[in-house]
Amino acid sequence: MSDLTTFREEIRSWLNDNCPESMRTPVTQEEQVWGGRNVRFASTDAKLWFDRCVEKGYCVPDWPKEYGGAGFDRQQTRIFKEEMARLGCRAPQVNLGIWMAGPAILEFGTEEQKREHLPKIARGEIRWCQGYSEPGAGSDLAGLQCRADSDGDDYMINGSKMWTSGADESDWVYCLVRTDFDAPKHNGITFLLFDMASEGVDAKPIELITGETHFCQTFFDNVRVPKKNVLGVENQGWTVAKRVLQFERNMMSDMESSAVRAAVTPRSSAIEHIGLVDGKLADPIFRQDIARHEIAKRALDKTQQRMADEFAEGVGDMNVATILKYVGTEEEKRKYELILKIAGEHALGWSGDAFSDDGFSDEELQLTRDWLSSKTHSIAGGTSEIQLNIIAKRVLGLPENTTVDKGGK
């Protein structure tokens, strides 16, 4: 028996013994465990699962043990994720610290910064948000104007950020600020880490079309931040920022496994609303559409795994993350369009007793919001149009005046 086979059996046994049955079901937005100073658990099982995973370092299995991880290598991490997926285990913690801030600190941080921040992320003690977009700097992120003026050993931060996910509930922010207004716009940016409880920080929620308010506009009014909180080098923060965007795009390319696993899928919706005949879906057109979606999803999963393997071997190309972000978020939109077609009038619910009285299930009432949310995925982290421009220029090397003939030539 190989060492990896033994490892898989040990992980499988531990998950069977320690993951509560209720934590092996799809998770809703409200049930996610984001960690932080004001961490909330939807149930005692959620806290039990969280505590057990924190103790083993399983919130960040591939991080070094000294920073709160499990110290797994590439193959062990893959096996761990496969076994989690096999049982349908929920992520014990979701956090931008795990997906983006932590990996950036691991790559660019000083040893002091690593020891200060990484264990707190791994233990779910600090929730992070991202200070990137601004009212006048969205797709043109390098045009940001939020400024950091030198004041001795500190910076004074003034300006605002837009679409800051979870800012009103987050503890720390990783933030792009302009520290040199005379330099070319990509060269005068600094990447800062600071506490959202600092005096002068004000996060105001923005209501979305879904009725949710997890985005904020965040204002900074003379916020004092120590210069030791620079991640990387002053005025060279664009290098760190691009790397974090690659982490974000890779995460967004696989929306289902990165956070919320949908309770309703094209397959489950078709079985419920169309039905089976001789073990097959009754409608051949929807059979084809569902097969096409599942093939695309499987191909995306395999490509993501290949990219992870290539990076582990030191031969990866982060441009692939841009491609996968575009492909993954566009497929996510197609998935929800397909679910709505299959569910028909059962996908027209919203909320309130009137819909519940008409026989809409909780999952069906969530469908409309999920469909609307899927549209935002192709905007956040860089719009699909921007991704296509990046792919054309950086991956394919096409000249900027290239046009595509409408006949497809």
Secondary structure in CASP SS format (residue, H / E / C, confidence):
PFRMAT SS
TARGET T0000
AUTHOR 0000-0000-0000
METHOD secondary structure of the structure
MODEL  1
M C 1.00
S C 1.00
D H 1.00
L H 1.00
T H 1.00
T H 1.00
F H 1.00
R H 1.00
E H 1.00
E H 1.00
I H 1.00
R H 1.00
S H 1.00
W H 1.00
L H 1.00
N H 1.00
D H 1.00
N H 1.00
C C 1.00
P C 1.00
E H 1.00
S H 1.00
M H 1.00
R H 1.00
T C 1.00
P C 1.00
V C 1.00
T C 1.00
Q H 1.00
E H 1.00
E H 1.00
Q C 1.00
V C 1.00
W C 1.00
G C 1.00
G C 1.00
R C 1.00
N C 1.00
V C 1.00
R C 1.00
F C 1.00
A C 1.00
S C 1.00
T H 1.00
D H 1.00
A H 1.00
K H 1.00
L H 1.00
W H 1.00
F H 1.00
D H 1.00
R H 1.00
C H 1.00
V H 1.00
E H 1.00
K H 1.00
G C 1.00
Y C 1.00
C C 1.00
V C 1.00
P C 1.00
D C 1.00
W C 1.00
P C 1.00
K H 1.00
E H 1.00
Y H 1.00
G C 1.00
G C 1.00
A C 1.00
G C 1.00
F C 1.00
D C 1.00
R H 1.00
Q H 1.00
Q H 1.00
T H 1.00
R H 1.00
I H 1.00
F H 1.00
K H 1.00
E H 1.00
E H 1.00
M H 1.00
A H 1.00
R H 1.00
L H 1.00
G C 1.00
C C 1.00
R C 1.00
A C 1.00
P C 1.00
Q C 1.00
V C 1.00
N C 1.00
L H 1.00
G H 1.00
I H 1.00
W H 1.00
M H 1.00
A H 1.00
G H 1.00
P H 1.00
A H 1.00
I H 1.00
L H 1.00
E H 1.00
F H 1.00
G C 1.00
T C 1.00
E H 1.00
E H 1.00
Q H 1.00
K H 1.00
R H 1.00
E H 1.00
H H 1.00
L H 1.00
P H 1.00
K H 1.00
I H 1.00
A H 1.00
R C 1.00
G C 1.00
E C 1.00
I C 1.00
R C 1.00
W E 1.00
C E 1.00
Q E 1.00
G E 1.00
Y C 1.00
S C 1.00
E E 1.00
P C 1.00
G C 1.00
A E 1.00
G C 1.00
S C 1.00
D C 1.00
L H 1.00
A H 1.00
G H 1.00
L C 1.00
Q C 1.00
C C 1.00
R E 1.00
A E 1.00
D E 1.00
S E 1.00
D E 1.00
G C 1.00
D C 1.00
D E 1.00
Y E 1.00
M E 1.00
I E 1.00
N E 1.00
G E 1.00
S E 1.00
K E 1.00
M C 1.00
W C 1.00
T C 1.00
S C 1.00
G C 1.00
A H 1.00
D H 1.00
E H 1.00
S C 1.00
D C 1.00
W E 1.00
V E 1.00
Y E 1.00
C E 1.00
L E 1.00
V E 1.00
R E 1.00
T C 1.00
D C 1.00
F C 1.00
D C 1.00
A C 1.00
P C 1.00
K C 1.00
H C 1.00
N C 1.00
G C 1.00
I E 1.00
T E 1.00
F E 1.00
L E 1.00
L E 1.00
F E 1.00
D E 1.00
M C 1.00
A C 1.00
S C 1.00
E C 1.00
G C 1.00
V E 1.00
D E 1.00
A E 1.00
K E 1.00
P E 1.00
I E 1.00
E C 1.00
L C 1.00
I C 1.00
T C 1.00
G C 1.00
E C 1.00
T C 1.00
H C 1.00
F E 1.00
C E 1.00
Q E 1.00
T E 1.00
F E 1.00
F E 1.00
D E 1.00
N E 1.00
V E 1.00
R E 1.00
V E 1.00
P E 1.00
K H 1.00
K H 1.00
N H 1.00
V E 1.00
L C 1.00
G C 1.00
V C 1.00
E C 1.00
N C 1.00
Q E 1.00
G H 1.00
W H 1.00
T H 1.00
V H 1.00
A H 1.00
K H 1.00
R H 1.00
V H 1.00
L H 1.00
Q H 1.00
F H 1.00
E H 1.00
R H 1.00
N H 1.00
M H 1.00
M H 1.00
S C 1.00
D C 1.00
M H 1.00
E H 1.00
S H 1.00
S H 1.00
A C 1.00
V C 1.00
R C 1.00
A C 1.00
A C 1.00
V C 1.00
T C 1.00
P H 1.00
R H 1.00
S H 1.00
S H 1.00
A H 1.00
I H 1.00
E H 1.00
H H 1.00
I C 1.00
G C 1.00
L E 1.00
V E 1.00
D C 1.00
G C 1.00
K E 1.00
L E 1.00
A C 1.00
D C 1.00
P H 1.00
I H 1.00
F H 1.00
R H 1.00
Q H 1.00
D H 1.00
I H 1.00
A H 1.00
R H 1.00
H H 1.00
E H 1.00
I H 1.00
A H 1.00
K H 1.00
R H 1.00
A H 1.00
L H 1.00
D H 1.00
K H 1.00
T H 1.00
Q H 1.00
Q H 1.00
R H 1.00
M H 1.00
A H 1.00
D H 1.00
E H 1.00
F H 1.00
A H 1.00
E C 1.00
G C 1.00
V C 1.00
G C 1.00
D C 1.00
M C 1.00
N H 1.00
V H 1.00
A H 1.00
T H 1.00
I H 1.00
L H 1.00
K H 1.00
Y H 1.00
V H 1.00
G H 1.00
T H 1.00
E H 1.00
E H 1.00
E H 1.00
K H 1.00
R H 1.00
K H 1.00
Y H 1.00
E H 1.00
L H 1.00
I H 1.00
L H 1.00
K H 1.00
I H 1.00
A H 1.00
G H 1.00
E H 1.00
H H 1.00
A H 1.00
L C 1.00
G C 1.00
W C 1.00
S C 1.00
G C 1.00
D H 1.00
A H 1.00
F H 1.00
S H 1.00
D H 1.00
D C 1.00
G C 1.00
F C 1.00
S C 1.00
D H 1.00
E H 1.00
E H 1.00
L H 1.00
Q H 1.00
L H 1.00
T H 1.00
R H 1.00
D H 1.00
W H 1.00
L H 1.00
S H 1.00
S H 1.00
K H 1.00
T H 1.00
H H 1.00
S C 1.00
I C 1.00
A C 1.00
G C 1.00
G C 1.00
T C 1.00
S H 1.00
E H 1.00
I H 1.00
Q H 1.00
L H 1.00
N H 1.00
I H 1.00
I H 1.00
A H 1.00
K H 1.00
R H 1.00
V H 1.00
L C 1.00
G C 1.00
L C 1.00
P C 1.00
E C 1.00
N C 1.00
T C 1.00
T C 1.00
V C 1.00
D C 1.00
K C 1.00
G C 1.00
G C 1.00
K C 1.00
END
